[in-house]
Amino acid sequence: MDADLAESRAAVLAARDSGDEQAERDIESEWRGRLRYLVAADPALTAGLSELVQELRAALSAVEHAQGGHIEMHARASGHAQVFQAGHDQNIKRS
């Protein structure tokens, strides 16, 4: 499983670098399925997985907090161009 995790991590990083959100979602979906199967096979794993998720959330929160201190953006648009900037998630829907 360690090798599978390492391979998936590399694939996720490559997908992010290339902007392939679908590949990233597919890998996430695959691991959700694996974890569901493991918990179904051994319900005692639920407590350990819950602890792991809490640890990962805390670590992610610390990283996000450390990165969120200062954001500086510069943009220039001309003609009919548009500029969209965000310091975090951004959803743009056009009709």
Backbone bond lengths (Angstrom), bond angles and torsions (degrees), N, CA, C in turn:
res aa  C-N    CA-C-N  psi(-1)  N-CA   C-N-CA  omega(-1)  CA-C   N-CA-C  phi
1 M - - - 1.446 - - 1.534 109.97 -
2 D 1.332 117.48 -33.17 1.467 119.61 178.50 1.527 111.18 -59.31
3 A 1.324 115.80 -42.61 1.471 119.53 179.45 1.527 110.50 -65.61
4 D 1.343 116.31 -39.25 1.466 120.12 177.95 1.523 111.39 -63.06
5 L 1.339 116.02 -42.13 1.470 119.87 178.19 1.524 111.24 -63.14
6 A 1.325 116.21 -43.78 1.467 120.21 179.43 1.527 110.79 -63.09
7 E 1.319 116.12 -41.67 1.466 120.48 178.82 1.528 110.99 -64.94
8 S 1.327 116.21 -42.53 1.466 120.46 178.86 1.523 111.10 -65.31
9 R 1.315 115.95 -40.21 1.475 119.76 178.08 1.522 110.34 -60.03
10 A 1.324 116.29 -46.29 1.467 120.44 179.12 1.526 110.39 -61.52
11 A 1.321 116.56 -40.28 1.467 120.37 179.69 1.525 111.23 -66.36
12 V 1.342 116.83 -39.74 1.468 120.57 178.29 1.527 110.25 -64.69
13 L 1.320 117.03 -44.50 1.470 119.97 179.12 1.520 111.35 -62.55
14 A 1.332 116.78 -40.39 1.473 120.36 177.84 1.530 110.05 -65.24
15 A 1.331 116.95 -40.58 1.465 120.71 178.73 1.523 110.71 -63.53
16 R 1.323 116.99 -41.22 1.474 120.35 178.47 1.518 110.83 -64.92
17 D 1.330 116.49 -41.70 1.468 119.94 179.75 1.523 111.94 -62.08
18 S 1.332 115.79 -34.95 1.464 119.46 -178.08 1.529 112.51 -93.82
19 G 1.350 116.82 -1.87 1.457 120.35 179.28 1.526 113.43 75.66
20 D 1.328 117.26 21.04 1.463 122.09 -178.29 1.526 110.02 -88.88
21 E 1.329 116.14 83.95 1.468 121.54 -177.60 1.523 111.96 -66.20
22 Q 1.324 117.23 -32.93 1.471 120.19 -179.28 1.527 110.54 -65.31
23 A 1.308 117.76 -41.75 1.464 120.58 178.46 1.521 110.44 -62.02
24 E 1.323 116.04 -40.66 1.465 120.48 177.99 1.533 110.98 -62.58
25 R 1.326 116.61 -44.05 1.472 120.55 178.23 1.529 111.43 -64.42
26 D 1.334 116.25 -37.66 1.470 120.08 179.42 1.524 111.29 -63.61
27 I 1.319 117.18 -41.77 1.463 121.40 179.09 1.530 109.73 -65.76
28 E 1.325 116.35 -43.20 1.465 120.38 177.44 1.520 110.44 -59.61
29 S 1.322 116.95 -44.53 1.457 121.55 -179.75 1.531 110.96 -62.38
30 E 1.306 116.19 -41.23 1.468 120.15 178.49 1.528 111.02 -59.96
31 W 1.330 116.87 -44.46 1.464 119.97 -178.96 1.521 111.82 -71.06
32 R 1.320 117.73 -32.78 1.472 119.56 174.61 1.528 109.58 -60.47
33 G 1.321 115.72 -43.45 1.459 120.44 179.01 1.524 111.71 -63.20
34 R 1.317 116.85 -42.59 1.465 120.48 178.61 1.519 111.45 -61.81
35 L 1.335 115.66 -44.09 1.466 119.48 -179.06 1.523 111.01 -66.79
36 R 1.336 117.09 -40.21 1.469 119.80 176.50 1.529 110.85 -59.16
37 Y 1.320 116.01 -43.21 1.454 120.82 179.36 1.528 110.87 -62.30
38 L 1.332 117.05 -44.99 1.464 120.61 -179.81 1.527 111.68 -62.17
39 V 1.329 116.42 -43.11 1.469 119.95 179.90 1.526 110.56 -67.61
40 A 1.323 116.85 -38.50 1.469 119.27 178.11 1.525 110.80 -64.48
41 A 1.336 116.03 -36.74 1.462 120.22 -179.66 1.525 112.20 -74.70
42 D 1.347 116.42 -30.32 1.469 120.69 -178.76 1.525 108.96 -145.78
43 P 1.333 117.64 86.85 1.468 121.45 -177.05 1.532 114.17 -56.48
44 A 1.324 118.50 -20.97 1.466 120.99 178.55 1.532 111.57 -64.60
45 L 1.322 117.42 -18.62 1.470 120.74 178.59 1.522 112.88 -69.50
46 T 1.316 117.13 -18.88 1.464 121.65 -176.37 1.520 112.19 -55.47
47 A 1.320 117.96 -44.61 1.469 120.83 -178.63 1.526 110.65 -63.74
48 G 1.323 116.98 -44.49 1.464 120.55 179.09 1.513 112.34 -63.87
49 L 1.325 116.58 -40.75 1.457 119.85 178.05 1.523 111.41 -66.59
50 S 1.317 116.99 -37.70 1.468 120.20 177.61 1.522 111.14 -62.29
51 E 1.322 116.21 -42.04 1.468 120.19 177.46 1.518 110.78 -63.43
52 L 1.324 116.54 -42.78 1.457 120.88 178.93 1.519 111.13 -61.45
53 V 1.320 117.19 -44.08 1.466 121.30 179.36 1.532 110.35 -61.78
54 Q 1.322 117.31 -42.34 1.466 120.55 177.82 1.524 111.26 -62.22
55 E 1.324 116.84 -42.41 1.475 120.46 178.05 1.523 111.04 -63.00
56 L 1.337 116.26 -43.62 1.459 120.03 -179.80 1.526 111.68 -65.59
57 R 1.329 116.37 -40.63 1.468 119.36 177.58 1.521 111.31 -62.86
58 A 1.330 117.14 -41.23 1.465 121.00 178.90 1.528 110.27 -64.10
59 A 1.323 116.46 -42.41 1.469 120.29 179.23 1.521 110.80 -65.18
60 L 1.320 117.02 -42.86 1.456 121.26 178.85 1.521 110.84 -64.22
61 S 1.321 116.05 -41.31 1.451 120.54 178.51 1.530 110.92 -61.25
62 A 1.335 116.46 -41.27 1.466 120.57 178.94 1.525 110.76 -64.67
63 V 1.326 117.32 -40.52 1.471 121.31 178.89 1.519 110.01 -66.26
64 E 1.331 116.64 -46.06 1.461 119.97 179.09 1.523 111.17 -61.25
65 H 1.323 116.27 -39.99 1.464 120.57 179.08 1.532 110.00 -64.53
66 A 1.305 117.20 -43.21 1.468 121.30 -179.33 1.523 111.02 -65.24
67 Q 1.320 117.25 -36.32 1.459 120.94 -178.74 1.524 112.40 -81.93
68 G 1.320 117.12 -18.50 1.455 120.46 -172.89 1.511 115.12 -86.92
69 G 1.317 118.65 4.03 1.446 121.12 -175.53 1.515 115.25 -66.80
70 H 1.321 117.64 -41.00 1.461 120.22 -174.71 1.519 109.91 -146.47
71 I 1.311 114.94 128.28 1.460 120.75 176.66 1.516 107.48 -128.76
72 E 1.297 115.66 128.94 1.463 120.20 176.97 1.523 107.99 -127.56
73 M 1.317 116.08 123.46 1.458 120.88 -178.35 1.518 109.88 -127.53
74 H 1.295 114.00 145.36 1.461 120.85 176.32 1.523 107.99 -133.67
75 A 1.302 116.58 139.59 1.463 120.10 178.31 1.514 109.52 -150.59
76 R 1.301 114.77 153.78 1.459 120.34 176.14 1.525 107.22 -142.22
77 A 1.294 116.23 129.78 1.458 121.21 177.82 1.517 108.78 -125.14
78 S 1.302 116.00 148.09 1.459 119.53 177.13 1.525 108.68 -139.11
79 G 1.291 114.60 162.17 1.456 119.14 -179.28 1.520 110.74 64.22
80 H 1.302 116.08 -128.57 1.465 121.26 -179.22 1.525 111.71 -100.76
81 A 1.298 117.27 16.67 1.466 121.10 -177.86 1.528 110.94 -70.95
82 Q 1.306 115.23 156.56 1.457 121.76 175.81 1.523 108.01 -125.87
83 V 1.303 115.60 147.23 1.458 121.23 176.68 1.519 107.87 -122.28
84 F 1.312 116.18 130.56 1.458 122.32 176.94 1.525 107.20 -121.65
85 Q 1.311 117.00 119.82 1.453 121.21 178.94 1.524 109.20 -127.01
86 A 1.310 115.14 146.03 1.457 119.65 178.68 1.516 108.96 -151.60
87 G 1.304 115.43 145.51 1.456 120.62 176.23 1.508 111.83 -88.48
88 H 1.305 116.96 -4.49 1.469 121.75 178.76 1.514 107.27 -153.20
89 D 1.316 118.38 -146.83 1.453 121.37 -177.46 1.521 111.09 -60.33
90 Q 1.314 114.51 146.64 1.455 120.05 177.34 1.523 108.19 -144.30
91 N 1.315 115.98 130.58 1.458 121.68 177.06 1.509 108.22 -120.98
92 I 1.311 115.87 124.28 1.458 120.99 179.51 1.512 107.54 -119.98
93 K 1.310 116.28 121.26 1.454 121.17 -179.98 1.517 108.13 -118.21
94 R 1.279 114.77 126.14 1.458 119.58 178.96 1.516 108.64 -113.78
95 S 1.328 115.57 142.32 1.464 118.23 178.77 1.502 111.16 -102.62
